[in-house]
Amino acid sequence: MSKKHRKITHKDDVHKELKKKHFRVSIFGSARIKPDDGTYKLVFNLAEKIGNAGYDVITGGGPGLMEAANAGHEAGNNGSTHNADSIGLTIELPWEAGANDYLDEKEHFQKFSERLDHFMALSNVVVVAPGGIGTCLELFYTWQLTQVKHICPISIIVVGDMWEQLMKWIDDYPLKAGLISPGDTNNIFCAKDEDKAFKIIEKMHKLYEELGDKACVNTKMYRLDI
């Protein structure tokens, strides 16, 4: 069952959302993957666990793995006593049919740069599922901002076989050549399935709770003009 969209506006609800002390997981992934694909089911199952735990989920709000994440989160949230938010940050593209039907809140963007800034400000953990150029951009953008300490050293969890060869290439070329430092990969975690990915998320949430007001929060480090 779909939910009514409660649209976030730049001057009001986004600002309120940024002030909420919610633990949020962003999930990036392809818009092209269909519901009968195993990766779709993996992302759905992971997001269901996230919703059941009471954590917010943030996606690009579109079809494919974004829909899988928002739909899975709704299924998990409906079965829990929590009231976690399912947030979609949609983008203007000529080939996508708009937002999926599983969002509590959404904001539409004309530019990828502004949209990525909002993802970064809202995220406590990032999950990167298989995807194309846009997903790779989201992975490296998050990674770069953690490297240069423009945002907190949040965990970046890559799921799916396609990332194994990329991580091997990182080790074999830029790392060996001294183009990046060994510590630059400390916040990257590979997860074979949703169970391993969720265990990492739980560890990050536990640390977030333990640190309380001392926890590093991206909304403090990465201010937006809203």
MOVENLIN-V453270 format. One record per residue. N is the residue number from 1. RES is the residue in one small letter. SS is DSSP state (h for helix, s for strand, l for the rest). OMEGA is omega in radians with two decimals (none if undefined). D_CENTER is the distance of its C-alpha to the mean C-alpha in whole Angstrom. Layout:
# MOVENLIN-V453270
n:N res:RES ss:SS omega:OMEGA d_center:D_CENTER
n:N res:RES ss:SS omega:OMEGA d_center:D_CENTER
This chain:
# MOVENLIN-V453270
n:1 res:m ss:l omega:-3.12 d_center:23
n:2 res:s ss:l omega:3.14 d_center:21
n:3 res:k ss:l omega:3.00 d_center:20
n:4 res:k ss:l omega:3.10 d_center:22
n:5 res:h ss:l omega:2.98 d_center:19
n:6 res:r ss:s omega:-2.96 d_center:20
n:7 res:k ss:s omega:3.05 d_center:19
n:8 res:i ss:l omega:3.04 d_center:18
n:9 res:t ss:l omega:-3.05 d_center:20
n:10 res:h ss:l omega:-2.97 d_center:20
n:11 res:k ss:l omega:-3.02 d_center:23
n:12 res:d ss:l omega:-2.96 d_center:22
n:13 res:d ss:h omega:3.08 d_center:19
n:14 res:v ss:h omega:3.13 d_center:17
n:15 res:h ss:h omega:3.11 d_center:19
n:16 res:k ss:h omega:-3.13 d_center:19
n:17 res:e ss:h omega:3.13 d_center:16
n:18 res:l ss:h omega:-3.12 d_center:15
n:19 res:k ss:h omega:-3.12 d_center:18
n:20 res:k ss:l omega:3.09 d_center:17
n:21 res:k ss:l omega:3.10 d_center:17
n:22 res:h ss:l omega:3.01 d_center:14
n:23 res:f ss:l omega:-2.98 d_center:11
n:24 res:r ss:s omega:3.11 d_center:8
n:25 res:v ss:s omega:3.03 d_center:5
n:26 res:s ss:s omega:3.10 d_center:1
n:27 res:i ss:s omega:3.09 d_center:3
n:28 res:f ss:s omega:3.10 d_center:5
n:29 res:g ss:l omega:-3.02 d_center:9
n:30 res:s ss:l omega:3.02 d_center:13
n:31 res:a ss:l omega:-2.99 d_center:14
n:32 res:r ss:l omega:-3.05 d_center:17
n:33 res:i ss:l omega:-3.01 d_center:17
n:34 res:k ss:l omega:-3.08 d_center:19
n:35 res:p ss:l omega:-3.14 d_center:19
n:36 res:d ss:l omega:3.14 d_center:22
n:37 res:d ss:l omega:-3.13 d_center:20
n:38 res:g ss:h omega:3.13 d_center:19
n:39 res:t ss:h omega:3.07 d_center:16
n:40 res:y ss:h omega:-3.12 d_center:15
n:41 res:k ss:h omega:3.10 d_center:17
n:42 res:l ss:h omega:-3.13 d_center:15
n:43 res:v ss:h omega:3.08 d_center:11
n:44 res:f ss:h omega:-3.10 d_center:13
n:45 res:n ss:h omega:3.10 d_center:15
n:46 res:l ss:h omega:-3.14 d_center:12
n:47 res:a ss:h omega:3.07 d_center:10
n:48 res:e ss:h omega:3.09 d_center:14
n:49 res:k ss:h omega:3.14 d_center:14
n:50 res:i ss:h omega:3.12 d_center:11
n:51 res:g ss:h omega:3.14 d_center:13
n:52 res:n ss:h omega:3.12 d_center:17
n:53 res:a ss:h omega:3.12 d_center:16
n:54 res:g ss:l omega:3.10 d_center:15
n:55 res:y ss:l omega:3.03 d_center:12
n:56 res:d ss:s omega:3.00 d_center:10
n:57 res:v ss:s omega:3.10 d_center:7
n:58 res:i ss:s omega:3.07 d_center:5
n:59 res:t ss:s omega:3.02 d_center:6
n:60 res:g ss:l omega:3.02 d_center:9
n:61 res:g ss:l omega:-3.08 d_center:11
n:62 res:g ss:l omega:-3.13 d_center:13
n:63 res:p ss:l omega:3.07 d_center:15
n:64 res:g ss:l omega:-3.08 d_center:14
n:65 res:l ss:h omega:3.03 d_center:11
n:66 res:m ss:h omega:3.07 d_center:10
n:67 res:e ss:h omega:3.12 d_center:13
n:68 res:a ss:h omega:-3.13 d_center:13
n:69 res:a ss:h omega:-3.13 d_center:10
n:70 res:n ss:h omega:3.11 d_center:11
n:71 res:a ss:h omega:3.12 d_center:14
n:72 res:g ss:h omega:3.12 d_center:14
n:73 res:h ss:h omega:3.10 d_center:12
n:74 res:e ss:h omega:3.13 d_center:16
n:75 res:a ss:h omega:3.13 d_center:18
n:76 res:g ss:h omega:-3.12 d_center:17
n:77 res:n ss:h omega:3.12 d_center:17
n:78 res:n ss:h omega:-3.13 d_center:20
n:79 res:g ss:l omega:-3.09 d_center:22
n:80 res:s ss:l omega:3.09 d_center:21
n:81 res:t ss:l omega:-3.11 d_center:23
n:82 res:h ss:l omega:3.05 d_center:19
n:83 res:n ss:l omega:-3.10 d_center:18
n:84 res:a ss:l omega:-3.10 d_center:15
n:85 res:d ss:l omega:3.01 d_center:13
n:86 res:s ss:s omega:-2.94 d_center:11
n:87 res:i ss:s omega:3.08 d_center:10
n:88 res:g ss:s omega:3.06 d_center:10
n:89 res:l ss:s omega:-3.01 d_center:11
n:90 res:t ss:s omega:-3.06 d_center:13
n:91 res:i ss:s omega:3.11 d_center:15
n:92 res:e ss:l omega:3.11 d_center:19
n:93 res:l ss:l omega:-3.11 d_center:20
n:94 res:p ss:l omega:-3.01 d_center:23
n:95 res:w ss:l omega:3.07 d_center:22
n:96 res:e ss:l omega:-2.99 d_center:19
n:97 res:a ss:l omega:3.10 d_center:21
n:98 res:g ss:l omega:-3.02 d_center:19
n:99 res:a ss:l omega:3.01 d_center:16
n:100 res:n ss:l omega:-2.99 d_center:16
n:101 res:d ss:l omega:-3.00 d_center:18
n:102 res:y ss:l omega:-3.07 d_center:16
n:103 res:l ss:l omega:2.96 d_center:14
n:104 res:d ss:l omega:-3.07 d_center:16
n:105 res:e ss:s omega:3.09 d_center:15
n:106 res:k ss:s omega:3.01 d_center:14
n:107 res:e ss:s omega:-3.10 d_center:15
n:108 res:h ss:s omega:-3.08 d_center:16
n:109 res:f ss:s omega:3.07 d_center:17
n:110 res:q ss:l omega:-3.05 d_center:19
n:111 res:k ss:l omega:3.11 d_center:18
n:112 res:f ss:h omega:-3.07 d_center:15
n:113 res:s ss:h omega:3.14 d_center:16
n:114 res:e ss:h omega:3.11 d_center:15
n:115 res:r ss:h omega:3.12 d_center:12
n:116 res:l ss:h omega:3.09 d_center:11
n:117 res:d ss:h omega:3.12 d_center:12
n:118 res:h ss:h omega:3.03 d_center:11
n:119 res:f ss:h omega:-3.08 d_center:7
n:120 res:m ss:h omega:-3.12 d_center:9
n:121 res:a ss:h omega:-3.05 d_center:11
n:122 res:l ss:h omega:-2.90 d_center:9
n:123 res:s ss:l omega:2.94 d_center:7
n:124 res:n ss:l omega:3.07 d_center:8
n:125 res:v ss:s omega:3.07 d_center:7
n:126 res:v ss:s omega:3.03 d_center:4
n:127 res:v ss:s omega:3.14 d_center:5
n:128 res:v ss:s omega:3.10 d_center:7
n:129 res:a ss:l omega:-3.14 d_center:10
n:130 res:p ss:l omega:3.14 d_center:13
n:131 res:g ss:l omega:-3.07 d_center:13
n:132 res:g ss:l omega:-3.04 d_center:16
n:133 res:i ss:h omega:-3.13 d_center:16
n:134 res:g ss:h omega:3.13 d_center:13
n:135 res:t ss:h omega:3.08 d_center:11
n:136 res:c ss:h omega:3.08 d_center:13
n:137 res:l ss:h omega:-3.12 d_center:13
n:138 res:e ss:h omega:3.09 d_center:9
n:139 res:l ss:h omega:-3.05 d_center:10
n:140 res:f ss:h omega:3.08 d_center:13
n:141 res:y ss:h omega:3.10 d_center:12
n:142 res:t ss:h omega:-3.11 d_center:10
n:143 res:w ss:h omega:-3.13 d_center:13
n:144 res:q ss:h omega:-3.10 d_center:15
n:145 res:l ss:h omega:3.04 d_center:14
n:146 res:t ss:h omega:3.14 d_center:14
n:147 res:q ss:h omega:-3.07 d_center:18
n:148 res:v ss:l omega:3.06 d_center:19
n:149 res:k ss:l omega:2.99 d_center:18
n:150 res:h ss:l omega:3.00 d_center:17
n:151 res:i ss:l omega:3.14 d_center:14
n:152 res:c ss:l omega:3.11 d_center:14
n:153 res:p ss:l omega:-3.08 d_center:14
n:154 res:i ss:l omega:3.11 d_center:11
n:155 res:s ss:s omega:3.04 d_center:10
n:156 res:i ss:s omega:-3.07 d_center:9
n:157 res:i ss:s omega:3.10 d_center:9
n:158 res:v ss:s omega:-3.11 d_center:11
n:159 res:v ss:s omega:3.14 d_center:12
n:160 res:g ss:l omega:-3.03 d_center:15
n:161 res:d ss:l omega:-3.01 d_center:18
n:162 res:m ss:h omega:-3.07 d_center:18
n:163 res:w ss:h omega:-3.09 d_center:16
n:164 res:e ss:h omega:-3.13 d_center:19
n:165 res:q ss:h omega:3.08 d_center:21
n:166 res:l ss:h omega:3.14 d_center:19
n:167 res:m ss:h omega:3.08 d_center:19
n:168 res:k ss:h omega:3.12 d_center:23
n:169 res:w ss:h omega:3.10 d_center:23
n:170 res:i ss:h omega:3.13 d_center:22
n:171 res:d ss:h omega:-3.01 d_center:24
n:172 res:d ss:h omega:-3.04 d_center:27
n:173 res:y ss:h omega:-3.07 d_center:27
n:174 res:p ss:h omega:3.14 d_center:25
n:175 res:l ss:h omega:3.14 d_center:26
n:176 res:k ss:l omega:-3.13 d_center:29
n:177 res:a ss:l omega:-3.14 d_center:30
n:178 res:g ss:l omega:-3.14 d_center:29
n:179 res:l ss:l omega:2.96 d_center:27
n:180 res:i ss:l omega:-3.13 d_center:24
n:181 res:s ss:l omega:3.12 d_center:25
n:182 res:p ss:h omega:-3.12 d_center:24
n:183 res:g ss:h omega:-3.13 d_center:22
n:184 res:d ss:h omega:-3.13 d_center:19
n:185 res:t ss:h omega:-3.04 d_center:18
n:186 res:n ss:l omega:-3.10 d_center:18
n:187 res:n ss:l omega:3.08 d_center:14
n:188 res:i ss:s omega:-3.12 d_center:14
n:189 res:f ss:s omega:3.07 d_center:14
n:190 res:c ss:s omega:3.14 d_center:15
n:191 res:a ss:s omega:-3.14 d_center:15
n:192 res:k ss:l omega:-3.06 d_center:17
n:193 res:d ss:l omega:-3.08 d_center:16
n:194 res:e ss:h omega:-3.13 d_center:14
n:195 res:d ss:h omega:3.13 d_center:17
n:196 res:k ss:h omega:3.12 d_center:16
n:197 res:a ss:h omega:-3.10 d_center:12
n:198 res:f ss:h omega:3.09 d_center:13
n:199 res:k ss:h omega:3.10 d_center:16
n:200 res:i ss:h omega:3.11 d_center:14
n:201 res:i ss:h omega:3.13 d_center:11
n:202 res:e ss:h omega:3.11 d_center:15
n:203 res:k ss:h omega:3.13 d_center:16
n:204 res:m ss:h omega:3.10 d_center:14
n:205 res:h ss:h omega:3.11 d_center:14
n:206 res:k ss:h omega:3.11 d_center:18
n:207 res:l ss:h omega:3.11 d_center:18
n:208 res:y ss:h omega:-3.14 d_center:16
n:209 res:e ss:h omega:-3.12 d_center:19
n:210 res:e ss:h omega:-3.11 d_center:22
n:211 res:l ss:h omega:3.10 d_center:21
n:212 res:g ss:h omega:-3.11 d_center:21
n:213 res:d ss:h omega:3.12 d_center:22
n:214 res:k ss:h omega:-3.13 d_center:22
n:215 res:a ss:l omega:3.06 d_center:19
n:216 res:c ss:l omega:-3.08 d_center:17
n:217 res:v ss:l omega:-3.07 d_center:15
n:218 res:n ss:h omega:3.14 d_center:13
n:219 res:t ss:h omega:3.08 d_center:15
n:220 res:k ss:h omega:-3.06 d_center:18
n:221 res:m ss:h omega:-2.95 d_center:18
n:222 res:y ss:l omega:-3.05 d_center:16
n:223 res:r ss:l omega:3.08 d_center:18
n:224 res:l ss:l omega:3.11 d_center:18
n:225 res:d ss:l omega:-3.11 d_center:21
n:226 res:i ss:l omega:none d_center:21
